[in-house]
């Protein structure tokens, strides 16, 4: 049996590790935090937004049609995911350009050059502006008119996605630092040093910041105090099954719900821990690693893995409910977003809807003609439309 569940009492665990960083960085996805307001129908404030513990309610159904597209201006395209605020789509590109695009028409409102490419860092937006990490090591803040408000050097490349929480913007970097910055002027409130690069987006719940790391000995989940970054607990994972020396870890962003934290690891496990102390409640074990992030609704967790399947898992027990194969192998499975009663997933040359109850495919949109595979980390949903990225395009999809 490919998947099995282990019930474990309060002991630390050894997971396994992950394959090459580049393969699963593209799948890093982040998960929403309990206690953050869900988005209004026209907003999508950050990577995966507030959608990971409650379904997004939207007038979206398959079949889909393309409403508009934005083409990359060079062979350097898009690998992150958009944020949407007040009718504007924000997205960074590999050509070192940050775009603000009209959500209805795809017309460019403004674009700004930054110091290096924006690869996997997806922006976060609120009423005060928009924030994005860059390969030059800076976290940038722009107002909604495109004026640079501030930029703060963090000491290393940023491939983690920022999250806004109150007066703070939180993000990780490739040097293994988690930073909390003042949202208004970019000063560093605190920073915490972890045991390896941080590629996942931080999750905040109950005054605790949860974030995962990459490492040769396996990833580590950190629980840090929101006030000052002090360590509350850690949970150690290991290497990929069958690859003792492979670099890997936790690229998944933590899902927090009902006093539990849930995340995937490249050791092939989806873990459910007690959010307060880090003791293990259950694990769901696969033959391959999990690089994307889980989403949950109606008691079902949906996650993709490098075993070529999407999995539906009972949130209470970790027992398998369904498993759906992809039609072709593509290890960089992205993260699902649950809309109404279906999980919207993207991989390879498709945007697919899966039934939340049984995993059956509801429909799909073919990306074969859209200049490359789906390279964004996850779709964004706002105003009854789906926004996603292929290698060289940003696409807006709507119900036919």
Secondary structure as UniProt FT lines:
FT   STRAND          4..7
FT   HELIX           21..25
FT   TURN            26..27
FT   TURN            34..35
FT   TURN            41..42
FT   TURN            47..50
FT   STRAND          64..71
FT   STRAND          83..85
FT   TURN            86..87
FT   STRAND          88..92
FT   TURN            94..95
FT   STRAND          97..102
FT   TURN            103..105
FT   STRAND          108..113
FT   STRAND          124..126
FT   TURN            127..128
FT   STRAND          129..133
FT   TURN            135..136
FT   STRAND          138..142
FT   TURN            144..145
FT   STRAND          148..153
FT   STRAND          163..165
FT   TURN            166..167
FT   STRAND          168..172
FT   TURN            174..175
FT   STRAND          177..182
FT   TURN            183..185
FT   STRAND          188..193
FT   STRAND          203..205
FT   TURN            206..207
FT   STRAND          208..212
FT   STRAND          214..215
FT   TURN            216..217
FT   STRAND          220..225
FT   TURN            226..228
FT   STRAND          231..236
FT   STRAND          239..240
FT   TURN            241..242
FT   TURN            244..245
FT   STRAND          248..249
FT   STRAND          255..257
FT   TURN            258..259
FT   STRAND          260..264
FT   TURN            266..267
FT   STRAND          269..274
FT   TURN            275..277
FT   STRAND          280..285
FT   STRAND          295..297
FT   TURN            298..299
FT   STRAND          300..304
FT   TURN            306..307
FT   STRAND          309..314
FT   TURN            315..317
FT   STRAND          320..325
FT   STRAND          337..339
FT   TURN            340..341
FT   STRAND          342..347
FT   TURN            348..349
FT   STRAND          350..355
FT   TURN            356..358
FT   STRAND          361..366
FT   TURN            368..369
FT   STRAND          380..382
FT   TURN            383..384
FT   STRAND          385..390
FT   STRAND          393..399
//
